[in-house]
Amino acid sequence: MTANHHEGMNKYNNEVNPRDLAMSLLWVRPAARAIAARFPDPRDKRVLDYGCGYFDLGHLMTRSGLAVDGFDINGEALAKARSLYPDCGNLYDEPGSIPDGAYDAIVLNSVLQYFSGPGEVGSLLANCRRWLKPGGQLILTDLIPTGYLAPLDALWSLAYATRHGCFKAMIRHLYAAATNGSAVQLYKIDFPELERIARLAAFNVTRERTNWTPSIFRYSAILV
C-alpha cells in the first residue's frame, strides 16, 4: 500500500470506526475455526496474521494450538495487541522484519480491499511466497468482487450482528461507514483477476465455497 492509503485506512479503522471487542471477535471467529480445521495437528505450525490490528484473529488461532505472529503498520495497534493478548508471538511493523521461509500459513483477513490495485497485490503475494515455508498456504478472506453491493452487505451484517447480540455495535459501525467511509476507496477484485495475479507469484488458487467471515457477499480463497 502507499503511505497515504495506509494513513487513510488507519484513521478510518482506529478513529472514525473504532472496534467493539464482541463484534470484532464475532466477525473473525468463522475464519479462526476454518484455519484451525486446516491444521488438525497444530504442533510446530507457525502462522502470520498479516494486517493483524489488535490481534483478535491471531488470538483465536493461538487457542487452537497454532503459534501465531502478527504484522501491522500501526504501532499503536500492535502495542494494544500485546497488552490485550500476551499469548501473541512476534509482532512486526516493518515487512522487512518478517523472516523468510518461516510460516506454514499467512492469513490476510479483510486486507486486500485496502490496497490500491493489482500492482500492490502482486508485490505482496511475491513477498508472501518468500515468507512461506515450501508447501505453505496463503489464506485470503473478505475479498470484494466488482459486483459487490454494499447496501445488501450492510443489511445482512446488521441482521447477523443482531442475532448475536451486537446490534448497537453494528449500527455504530454502519453509521461510521456511511458518514466517513467514502474517504476510503475499497479495492475490488474478481476471482479470475486474483488467479491471474497469483500465477505471477507462482501460486495456484482455490476459491472457497463460502466466505470465512459472516459477509456472504464477499469471498475467500486459498493460495498454495
N, C-alpha and C positions, 0 to 999 in steps of 0.2 A: 504494500500500500504506500501511497505517497504520504509525506508528513502531514499535509493539510487534511487529507482524508482521515488519517489516524486521529488528528486532533478533533475533527468534527464528530467522529464516531464516539470517542471517549467522552466528549462533552454531553452528547445525547444520552449515552448509556448511563453515565455516572452522575450527571447533574439534572438534566431535564427529565430523565426517566429512571430514577433510582430504583434499585431492585427491592422486591419484597421477598424475604427468605423463603416463606412457604410456597409462593408461586414459582420462585426460581427452582426449588427442588422438585416441585411438581412437573415442571417442563423438562428437566433433564433426567428424571427417573426412568422413562422408557429407554433412553439411549444407554444409561448405565446397565440396565438389565440385558439389553441386546448385546452390548460389548462383552459383558461377563459371560454370556452364553457362547461366545466365540472362543473363550478360554476356559474350558471346563477344568483344566489343571493350571491354575494361575501361578504356580511356583516358578520363580525366576523369570516371570514375564514382566516386561517393563513397557509402560505406555507414556506417551507425551500428549498432554491436553494442551493443544495449540490454540491460543486465544482464551485462556482459562478463566480470565476475570477473577472472581472471588473463589474459584476452585470448587464450586458446588458439584459439578460433574466429576471432577477429579476425586473429590472426597467419596462420592458414592462408589466410584470404581475401586478405591482402596478397600472398601468394605467387602468386596468380593475376593480380596486377596492379591490383587494386582499392585505392583509398585508403580506409582504414577508421579511424573514430573509435570511441571506446568511452564508455559510461556505466555507472556502478555507484555505489551509495550507500556502498560500503565503501572508504574512503580507503586502508586498508592493502592491500587487494587491488589497487587502482589503482597504488600505489607499487610493488608487486611486479610488476605487469604491465609497468610502464615499465622496470624493471630486467631482466626476462626478455626483453622484446621491444622493443628500441629503435626498431624499424620502425613501432611503433604511432603513430597520429595523435594528435589531441586526445583527452584523457581528461577526462570531466566527472563531477562528483559531485553536481551540482545540476541538476534538469530545466530550471530557468530559464536555465541557461547554454547549453543546446543551441540552435543558431541555427535560425530559421525558414527553410523553403524551401531547405534545404541538401543534402538527401540523395536519391539515386536509389533507395535501398532502406534499410529499417530492419529489423534481424533481432532477434527475441525468441526466443532459444533456451532452452528449459526455464525460462521466466519466469512465464507466466500461472498456473501451478499454485500459486504463492506469493501470489497476490492473494486478497483476502477475498471477492470476489463480483463480480457484473455491474457494479455502480456504479464500482468502481475500474477494471475492464477498460474500460468505456466512456470514462472520463476519459482513460486512457492512449491509447486509439485516437484520440480527438479531438486529443490532443497530437501524436501521430504524423502525423496528417493535416496538421497545421500545419508540422511539421518536414520533411515530404517535399516534393520538387520536384513540380510538376504532372506527372502520369503516373507518379509514383514508386510503389513497391510495398512492402508490409509483409509480412514473412515470419514466420510463427509456427510453431514446431516443438515437438514433445513435448507437445501438448495432451492432456489426460487426459479421456476420456469418463466418464459417470456409471457405466457398467457395468464399469469397469476392475477387473481382478483382480490385485492387487499380487503374490500368490504366483506366479502364472503368469509375470508380467513378470520377477520375480526369477530364476526358473528359466531362462527364455530368456536373460536378461542374463548369467547365470553361464556358460551354455553358449557364448554368443558370446565372452565375455571369455576363456574357457579356450582356444577355438580360436585366439585372437590373442595368447596368451602373458600374459594379465593375470588369471590365476586367483586369485592371492593378493590382489591389489588389490581384486578384486570381492568376495571373501569378507570382507575388512575392511569394504568399503562396505556390504554387506548386513547384516553384524553391527551396524554403527553404526545403520543404518536400523531394524533390528528392536528394538534396545535403547533408542534415543534418538529415533528419527524420529517417534514418536507425538506428540511435543510440537508438531510442525509439521502443521497441518491443511491438506492439499492441496485446492486448488480444482479441481473437475471441471466440464467444460463440454462438452455435446454440440454437434455441428455446427449444428443448427437454431438453438440459442441463440446461438452465435457469429455466425451470419448476422444474427439479429435485432439484436444489439448493434452489429455492424459497420455495418448500414444506417443506424443513428442517427448514425454518424460519417461517412456518405457513402462507405462502402466497398462494393464488390462482392467476394464471397468465393468462392474455388475450393478445394475440398478436394483435396489431393494424393493420388495413388493409394497411395503408401507414405509412412510417416513418414521424416523426414530425420535421425533418429538410429537406432541399432540396435534400439530398442524397437518391436516390431511391434504392441503393444497400445495405443499412443498414436498421434496423427495430427498432420499438418502442414497448413497452409493458407496461401494467398496472398491478400492483400487489395490491391485496386487501386481 
